[in-house]
Structure formats: C-alpha cells, structure tokens
Amino acid sequence: MSDINLDLITSYNAVKNNPNEVNRLLSLYHKHHSKDYYYKVKNKYSNNPNEITAKFIYLNKYSFREFIESTKMDNLLKHFLVNATLNSTLHLE
C-alpha cells in the first residue's frame, strides 16, 4: 500500500499487525471521551504506531464532519463534535 499520508499508512499497518492493541487504546479513548480529553489526545505526540493509529481513528471519528482536513496530524484544524459516538470495541481484524 502506498499513499502520501504517513499517518494513513502507519494506521493500515498497525491495524493489520496489532489490532488488539489499537482496539485497547480506542477503548481507553472512548472511556475518557470529553471535550478536554479530545484536545489532550489531539495535542499529544507519539512515535508509537499503535498510538498514532488510535489517535488517527479517534480524531477522525470525533472531528468536524469526521474527516481529516490535513495530512499532518499535528496541524489538524479540528472541531470537537459532541454528539459523535465511538464503539468501545471495533472489529479491526
């Protein structure tokens, strides 16, 4: 798989290679979801592929219109979406 969006490629590989860990992190994000927590996740930097993937999915789910507006995770212009829901367990396998 090739793409210019490094976060998308990282996410594809993390879900393929370690879906249980990505799911665990998403469950944690879901459990703590709030406006403040959203921005905490958004501003957190990580080199861990599983954390990058969970962040990528979480921000896409809860961001305005549920899509990425930029290819750079750290420069996303996101708006918190209060009514969005994220399943506590996703089927990533």
C-alpha positions as a printed NumPy array, in Angstrom:
array([[  0.   ,   0.   ,   0.   ],
       [  1.316,   3.44 ,  -0.829],
       [ -0.028,   6.879,  -0.084],
       [  1.356,  10.302,   0.701],
       [ -0.385,  10.346,   4.095],
       [  2.1  ,   8.751,   6.5  ],
       [ -0.498,   8.525,   9.285],
       [ -2.81 ,   6.555,   6.999],
       [ -0.038,   4.105,   6.07 ],
       [  1.009,   3.785,   9.714],
       [ -2.604,   3.125,  10.684],
       [ -3.088,   0.492,   7.998],
       [  0.   ,  -1.383,   9.179],
       [ -0.829,  -1.078,  12.89 ],
       [ -4.367,  -2.409,  12.39 ],
       [ -3.007,  -5.213,  10.217],
       [ -0.218,  -6.18 ,  12.638],
       [ -1.637,  -5.357,  16.068],
       [ -5.428,  -4.844,  16.016],
       [ -5.894,  -5.796,  19.673],
       [ -3.565,  -3.062,  20.928],
       [ -5.162,  -0.437,  18.685],
       [ -8.579,  -1.54 ,  19.917],
       [ -7.413,  -1.347,  23.543],
       [ -6.266,   2.241,  23.039],
       [ -9.508,   3.188,  21.274],
       [-11.487,   1.716,  24.16 ],
       [ -9.457,   3.851,  26.552],
       [-10.122,   6.968,  24.465],
       [-13.828,   6.111,  24.365],
       [-13.936,   5.624,  28.135],
       [-12.39 ,   9.033,  28.83 ],
       [-14.042,  10.934,  25.977],
       [-14.812,  14.571,  26.717],
       [-14.009,  17.872,  25.088],
       [-10.895,  18.312,  27.247],
       [ -9.745,  14.733,  26.627],
       [-10.246,  15.164,  22.875],
       [ -7.864,  18.125,  22.846],
       [ -5.417,  16.282,  25.101],
       [ -5.285,  13.398,  22.594],
       [ -5.11 ,  15.831,  19.675],
       [ -2.088,  17.633,  21.136],
       [ -0.229,  14.503,  22.26 ],
       [  2.781,  13.433,  20.179],
       [  3.847,   9.804,  19.878],
       [  6.174,   7.696,  17.756],
       [  4.291,   4.521,  18.686],
       [  2.405,   3.213,  15.603],
       [ -0.484,   1.895,  17.722],
       [ -0.93 ,   5.257,  19.464],
       [ -0.687,   7.105,  16.135],
       [ -3.393,   4.816,  14.755],
       [ -5.723,   5.161,  17.735],
       [ -5.272,   8.936,  17.592],
       [ -5.927,   8.957,  13.836],
       [ -9.176,   6.971,  14.207],
       [-10.345,   8.846,  17.318],
       [ -9.764,  12.31 ,  15.836],
       [-11.464,  11.311,  12.601],
       [-14.485,   9.988,  14.469],
       [-14.945,  12.983,  16.744],
       [-13.787,  15.763,  14.443],
       [-15.975,  18.036,  12.381],
       [-17.643,  16.018,   9.617],
       [-15.45 ,  13.045,  10.556],
       [-12.671,  13.569,   8.037],
       [ -9.04 ,  14.633,   8.006],
       [ -8.536,  18.171,   6.756],
       [ -4.754,  17.907,   6.588],
       [ -2.118,  15.25 ,   6.029],
       [ -0.234,  16.39 ,   9.143],
       [ -1.737,  15.112,  12.405],
       [ -0.098,  17.895,  14.418],
       [ -1.54 ,  20.622,  12.19 ],
       [ -5.119,  19.433,  12.014],
       [ -7.782,  22.064,  12.265],
       [-10.38 ,  20.052,  14.104],
       [-13.635,  20.904,  15.787],
       [-14.966,  18.877,  18.666],
       [-18.15 ,  17.015,  17.788],
       [-20.207,  16.435,  20.921],
       [-22.781,  14.039,  19.501],
       [-20.389,  11.597,  17.86 ],
       [-20.161,   8.09 ,  19.202],
       [-17.302,   5.644,  19.075],
       [-17.958,   1.978,  19.649],
       [-15.978,   0.785,  22.626],
       [-14.907,  -2.273,  20.64 ],
       [-14.136,  -2.023,  16.955],
       [-13.738,  -5.016,  14.69 ],
       [-10.251,  -4.407,  13.353],
       [ -9.261,  -7.952,  12.467]])
